């Protein structure tokens, strides 16, 4: 889970710093304050993990939208630091098991920092510097505590040189803290043999163009980084458009809810067919693939949540039309003596948006962002969506959080003061702070029975 970010130069984010808590993190503030810019940063990071820097910039709106505008020009550099902590698999060799090694450390804390440059004389974006720090931990650790760590287990730094090459430096490597099978093996096997390339040389060759992120580059050598890659790749923004959900979907489409909600049929089909993955404990973990597996109970969970807001829907069925190669989603509806099997296109806009948002929450591997979920939703559904998202995020001791932007007083009435992040614009810069009088507001809500939305609209929340 990403626990802290520092951003300078991305859109309206100037010297911007924000900590995230497990669960709901709800952005509120006037139009133009920069709420969407905050969630767009996570989308930008996800693209950086998936493609090169120029393409990631293009996918997020282009250089003119990503780099901060100042007067008639742009700031040409984006600087960022991202802190997070993820669970990792703990495996020991037979020798370590016999001897009894140190206390297990099932978490990995990380700090990923970079400086992106868009020079005036060039037509591409590249990484000027990158740095990745890792440390094994015995418990989940928040961002403010990760900042204080002085000794990291792994500290890799990459710098783009003036001659067009990238220099990679290992500032720290402690094999006792980290269990990466390939990286230390190359160090030990190579020794002083000039014919065996050092790990830094291999990574430098991958990063030679200066446009590839260090995290996916080194992931191929350090499988434990797959968890960190998934953590950074999860920054999907959802602004569901019901009309997109009603369009037919090809049976070959990969599962996953897209920004506009499309992909719902493919994701429901994957949930319907999901099975428990085989337990391959006898196979070394560096052979395991990093693809996310859907929980087989996800479909039953989704149906149960749907029943809370629409009790007439008894079942959801997805069929693959082999003739047209299209996925057909049908809802089994029962109300009194009325029974029917309705296609997805005949369901209401509110029901479909609600279904897409909850499906995204169940299947998202890490952070996900929802913009104005109140649109198309009945007030009762708005309250349920908050309750359900909170339940999903805290189940199975998983460490995940959701960013949500909203202007709905009704939705805020179901939120808690400590979940709010109040966003404002000051001097052309976006600022975001937690509610500083959250305890007092909670007491007032308990005393009066008024919801949080009432106190927000009344300007009773402080963010000093």
Number of C-alpha atoms within 10 A of each C-alpha: 29 28 22 20 21 17 22 20 23 27 24 26 24 18 15 18 17 16 18 22 18 18 20 23 22 25 25 22 18 13 12 13 21 24 28 17 18 25 22 21 20 23 23 24 22 20 24 24 21 17 16 19 25 19 16 23 22 16 16 16 12 13 21 13 16 24 24 22 17 10 7 5 10 18 18 17 20 22 20 22 18 19 24 24 27 26 21 20 14 12 14 13 8 9 9 11 10 9 8 10 12 9 8 13 18 16 19 26 28 26 22 22 20 22 18 22 20 21 13 9 6 9 10 16 22 22 26 21 21 24 22 21 20 24 22 23 19 12 15 16 18 20 23 12 11 19 12 8 10 7 12 21 20 19 20 19 19 24 21 21 13 8 6 10 15 23 18 23 17 14 13 15 18 14 13 10 17 20 19 15 16 14 18 18 12 15 15 10 11 15 12 11 9 8 7 13 14 19 21 19 15 15 19 22 16 17 23 17 15 26 22 21 24 27 20 18 17 21 15 14 19 19 23 23 22 19 21 26 18 21 20 27 22 22 25 24 23 22 18 25 18 22 14 14 21 20 13 17 18 17 19 11 13 11 19 19 25 16 16 17 26 23 24 25 31 25 23 24 22 20 24 19 12 16 13 10 10 6 7 10 8 6 9 10 14 15 9 10 9 14 8 10 14 22 15 16 13 18 23 14 15 18 15 16 19 20 13 13 17 13 13 17 21 15 17 22 15 21 14 16 12 9 6 9 13 18 21 20 23 20 19 15 17 15 11 6 5 8 12 12 15 15 16 19 18 11 14 11 18 16 17 24 25 26 19 27 20 20 23 23 24 19 18 20 20 24 25 22 27 22 21 17 23 22 19 19 17 15 14 11 20 22 18 18 22 18 14 14 18 18 12 17 21 15 10 8 7 15 20 24 25 22 23 24 22 19 19 17 18 18 23 25 20 17 21 18 25 18 20 25 26 23 23 20 18 9 6 14 17 22 23 24 17 23 18 16 15 18 12 12 22 15 11 15 18 11 9 8 9 12 21 25 20 15 18 20 13 9 9 12 20 14 16 9
